[in-house]
Amino acid sequence: MRTPLPASSALRAGSVIAAALGAAVLLGTVPAAAANGTVGVRETVCADDLYVRTTPLGAWTGTLYKGQTFLVEGKQGSWVHGFAYGDINRRGWVQDGWFC
């Protein structure tokens, strides 16, 4: 025969279960991880900051910040080129995989 839990233990167990369920619900509503850009689409930057370069791994020409946009015009390996809107407003290359 099982011995019933004291009221305080049952309350703690209920709190732990409620917290776990709450965390599961919150985790289910978290936005998806960053994604690759699509040619012809003006993508939104998901990263806190994303460097715009003259060529892949080239010289830095500016920084896009989370929420700013980039029109993807082409791809080369893990890099995309196009037009950076926001603080930059010029063409350049960014590392792919940092869009929402």
TASUL-V805274 format. One record per residue. OMEGA is omega in degrees with one decimal (NA if undefined). D_CENTER is the distance of its C-alpha to the mean C-alpha in Angstrom with 1 decimal. Layout:
OMEGA:D_CENTER ; OMEGA:D_CENTER
This chain:
179.9:51.6 ; 175.7:48.4 ; 180.0:48.6 ; 177.0:46.6 ; 172.2:43.9 ; -177.1:44.9 ; -178.5:43.4 ; 178.2:41.2 ; 178.5:39.8 ; 178.6:39.1 ; 177.7:37.3 ; 179.6:35.1 ; 178.2:34.4 ; 178.7:33.5 ; 179.5:31.2 ; 179.4:29.4 ; 179.1:29.0 ; 178.7:27.8 ; 179.7:25.2 ; 178.1:24.0 ; 177.7:23.9 ; 178.5:22.0 ; 179.7:19.3 ; 178.3:19.1 ; 179.4:18.8 ; -179.9:16.0 ; 178.9:14.0 ; -178.2:14.7 ; 178.7:13.2 ; 179.5:9.8 ; 178.2:7.2 ; 178.4:6.7 ; -180.0:4.7 ; -175.7:3.9 ; 175.7:7.6 ; 178.2:10.7 ; 178.0:12.5 ; -179.6:15.7 ; 179.4:18.9 ; -177.8:20.3 ; 174.1:17.2 ; -173.2:15.9 ; 175.3:12.2 ; -179.3:9.9 ; 178.5:8.0 ; -178.7:4.3 ; 176.0:5.8 ; 174.5:8.6 ; -176.5:11.0 ; -176.2:11.7 ; 174.3:15.4 ; -174.7:17.6 ; 179.9:20.5 ; 177.2:23.9 ; 173.8:23.5 ; -176.2:21.3 ; -179.2:21.6 ; -177.7:23.9 ; 177.8:24.6 ; 177.6:22.0 ; 179.1:22.6 ; -178.0:19.9 ; 170.7:16.4 ; -179.6:13.9 ; -179.0:12.0 ; 179.7:8.9 ; 175.9:10.4 ; -172.0:12.9 ; -178.9:13.5 ; 176.9:14.8 ; -178.3:17.4 ; -179.4:17.3 ; 179.2:21.0 ; -178.4:21.2 ; 173.4:19.9 ; -177.4:21.4 ; -179.4:20.2 ; -179.4:16.7 ; 174.4:17.0 ; 176.4:17.1 ; -179.8:19.5 ; -176.3:19.9 ; -179.9:20.1 ; 177.0:17.9 ; 178.8:18.3 ; -178.9:18.1 ; -171.9:19.8 ; -179.0:20.7 ; 175.0:22.1 ; 178.2:23.1 ; 177.5:22.6 ; -179.0:21.0 ; 173.5:18.8 ; 176.0:15.2 ; -179.4:13.7 ; 175.2:12.2 ; -177.6:9.0 ; -178.6:6.6 ; 179.4:6.8 ; NA:5.9
